[in-house]
C-alpha cells in the first residue's frame, strides 16, 4: 500500500513528474522450485526444513547438481536469490561424508566474508554436526591461525590473504591443500580489470600448490549479471565452467524509474545536482511511508545526503534517528545495529555507499534511490534489487547525473532493462602482473623448465635466472634470493608506487596519495591540490621518494597542468578495415611530460599566472585501441575541425565505453593525432592507463560498432548547442564547433 | 621494447646482470655421503671436552645439576643433555616461507671423548631431500634438541623444508630453546638477547672477523651460482661457533642456576622469574623471598615482594597478603617501598577484607608518609592524587554507612504511615520499623 501511495505521489507531483524520463513496471515472477538432489546427505534438507526451506529454487538445484557431478560452475544470481546455498550445500555435503574434506571461500572484502561466514555458521548450527568454519584474514590472531590451519574444514578468506599469507606458507596449510575439494569465489564480477588480472594469476599459483599436494578442487563461482560470465570465470580459474543463469527465485512487482534532473544552464549543459534531486525524492518517499535505501557514490555524498534528509524529516530532539548512514568506516557493531533497526522498521531511511551494496543484510526495502548510475549494470541491478519484497510491490529510482554515461542511459532506458551487454574483462597475461606472480609462484614451488604459466613462460624463467632471482638446476628453476616476492605486489593496483601527500608541520601527516600517472598533473610544485574539500599548496615534490609536501591554504585559484603525451605504436595485435576507418588494437608506448601549469581564477576562469613543471618524463607500456579515419571520412573538413572532431569523439567514446566493458572512465585515456606518424591519417587512440593493459583495448576493438553508434546517439540527442560535459565535453569559444565536427565524423563512420 | 626492458621498467626485474652458473663444487674439507635420496655434503669438527669457549668449559654442559635440568624442562635428565643435538641453521633469508632454504645445518653432539659438530651444506637444491634425510638420521639418534630461538625460527624453517620434500620430519624430541632462559635470566642485564650478545656479555667470547648475518645469503648464492666456494668458509666458521656457543651457554647456565639459588638478590630474582614462567610456583616464591631478604631497601627486593604478593594473591589468601605487606612495611628502609606497602594494604582492606575502617587508617598513614617526605611526594603526583581520592571515597562510605540508617528509616516511616498508620509509631528512630509485625 505504501509503495502504491509513494508511487502515486511521485507520478502526480508537478515538481517531479516532468523529469522522469522513463517508467517501467517489472512483472512479478513466481518462484520455480526443484526438489533437493537425491545425492545430498539427508541431514541437509532436514536442517534446512527447520529454517523454513522445504525445497530449492531451480537454479540452486541446478548448480548443486553440477557441483555434485564434479563440474565447475558459475551461477548468475540476482540479489536475494539464495546464492549461498549454491555453494554451502555441496560443500557441507562433502564434509558430512568425509570429515577431513576442506573448502576455501574467497570474498573480495573482509566485510563480505564476515557476513557470509555468519550465514554459513547458522546452517552448521542447524546441522548440529561438528564442522569447523573459520574466517582467516588480517585480523585473525596468532593462536587462532594455528587452529584454522590444522582443523578448519571451511576457511573463509580473501584473495589478498591467499596471496601473502597462505600460498607462500603452503606447507603450514598442508591439511587444507591435501584435502581441498572446493574453492568458492563469490562476487566473481568484482574480479575484473587489474584486480581480476591479479586474481587470475593468483589462482594459477593456487592450482600449482594444489597439484603439489595432489588435490584438484571444484570451483563454485557466483556473479551478478554480466555479459560474459563464462568467459570471465574461465579466464579467472583457467578451467571450463557450466553457466547457471536461469533464476528460480520469485520477484515481487517492481516499478523502476529514471529521473533526469532538469537542465539549469543550457549553454554549459549543467543539470540540477543529482544529489539534491535524490534528496528531495528520497524525502518524499520516506514521508509517504516507504522504507527507503539511497545509494550515494562516495562517503562524503553519504554524509551530505544523511544530513539533508534529516533536515527535511525532522524528529523530536532526543528521539532516535529515522535516517541513518551506512558506509565503510562504521564499526561492525554499528552496522549490525543499523541493520536490526531497519528490519524492525525503526529506521525509515538509510544511505549507503556503492561499495556496501552487497554487504548489507536487511532483506528487501520498499524503495531504492540511486544517486547516479553506479557504473555497471551489475551494480545498478544489485542496488535496484535492494528494493523488493517477495510479497508486495516496490519502487526504485535512478537519478542520473550529467556525465555522458548517465545521460546516455537517461535517453536509452532500454540499455538498463533489456540487454546485459557489458563484459567484465581481465588480462591474465598482462606481462607486469603475470611476471610478479610468477616470481611469487617460484618462491612457493620450483618451476619445471617447461611448465606453463601463461605465454613465454620459458623465456621469463630464463630471464629471472639471468637476473639472479632463480637458480636453474637440472630441469628445474629454484627460487634463490633473499626476499619475499608476494610482499611487494598489491592485488588491487598495477602501478608499483603512488605518490604520498604529506601535510608538513610539527607533526607531518599523510593526507592522501595519488597514483603515479596522475601525479605530474596534480602534485607538481606550486600546484593547488584539492583534498576533502580543502586546498593545499604543494611546496615540494620529492619525485625520487614519491612524496609531495603540502600545506593548507585558502586561495581563489586552482591550477591546471599541461601534459604533453607522446604515443608510439609498438605492435599491432589485430586490425580491420571498416571502409570509413581502420580499427586496430595493440601495444603502445606512451610517454608523458608535464610541461607547464596555469593558475586559473575560481569564479571567472581567467588565467592569473603560470609556471614550469620540472618532473622527468614518464614512460609506460600499455595497450591501446585506435581508429584511423579514411581520407573520405574527413573530407572537406579543415585541419582544426578534424582535430576538434577527434577530441569530441574521443570524449564520447570513452564516456560510453563503460556501457559495454566494465570499466571506469578513468581507466582509459585519449590521444588524438591529426596525422598520426604510424597510420599517416587522422587517428584517435584510446589507451589503457594500467601498465600492460587489462584487456580493455581489445574489448573496445570488439565492440567498435556499438561503441560508435552509442557515441553518435549520445551526441545527437544531447540538447546542448555546441558541446557540454555530457557529450563531447565543454568547448571553448575560440575553438571550432566541436560538437558539429564530432557529429559529422561519427555520421560518416557509422554510415 | 624487449621483455626484459618492459619488466625492468615496471620494477618487476632488477636492472642488474646475472651470470650463468656452473654446478657448485664440494667445499674443501667436506665429504660426500650418500643415502637413498642422493649425495650429501658434510664435515665433522671435533672439540675436546675441556675446550674453552670464551671463559667456559663446554664439557660442563654434559654434567648438569638437577636444579638446572628441572628448570630447563619437566622430566629432563642429565642424559637428555648428554645425548642432545645442539642445532643451528643458516638460511637464504629471514622472511620464512617456502622459498627460503636452510642451506647449512650444524648439529653438535657429545661423543665419548669430544664434542662433535657435524655440518651439512646444500650443494644444490636438488640435493635437499638427501640432506634432510641425513639430518634425520643424525637427530633421530639423539635424546633432545637444544637451540637458540629454535621454536620460532630453526624448527619451523626445517619443518617447511621437510614438508616441501614430502618427507616425514625427524623424531619429536624434547626441545630446549635457550632463548627463554636467556630472556628470563639476563634480559635486563644484556643489551639484547641475541646469541652474539650472550657470547660477549656472559661467555666472554670475542669472535674474530665474524660475518654480519645479512651477508650470509649472498655468499651462499655466489656459491650455488658461481661456485665461489671460498666465500663460504667464514659462514661455516660462523655456524660452527654458533653451535659451540649453544653448548657453552648451557654450561654457563649450570654455573648460574645449577647449584644453590643465586648469590645475590639480582640472581635470585632472575631465577625466580624463570621458575614462575615455568609454573614452578613454590620454588619461585622461595626465591622471591630470598631476593627480598637480600635487598630490603632497593628496587630488586621491591620487585621481588610485589611478584611474591601477586603469587600469594592468586591463592586468594588475603590474610597472608596482608601479613606480607605489613612485614614489608616494617622491614624496608625505603620510603617508596613503605609507601607502596601502605597503598597495597589499603586496597586489600577496602576491596578484599572489606574493612573500611582499616582501609581508612592505612590510607591516612600513606598520606602522612608522603607529607613528611615531600621530595618523594613531588615525584609521585599520581600516587598523591589517587590517595586523596581514595581517602574521600572511604570517608564518604563511612559517612554513608552512619547516616544511611537514618535515611532508610525515614523513608520507611513515610510509606508506613501512608499504608497503615499506626498510632504510637510516630517518630521511628531505628530500622526496626521495617520488620513485619507479627
Interface residues (C-beta under 8 A of the other chain):
Chain A: X168 X169 X170 X171 X172 X174 X431 X432 X435 X436 X439 X442 X443 X444 X445 X446 X456 X459 X460 X463 X464 X465 X466 X467 X468 X469 X471 X472 X473 X474 X476 X478 X479 X480 X481 X482 X483 X484 X485 X487 X496 X497 X570 X589 X619 X621 X691 X692
Chain B: X1 X3 X4 X6 X7 X9 X10 X11 X12 X13 X14 X16 X17 X18 X20 X21 X92 X93 X94 X95 X96 X97 X98 X99 X101 X124 X125 X126 X159 X160 X163 X164 X217 X218 X221 X224 X225
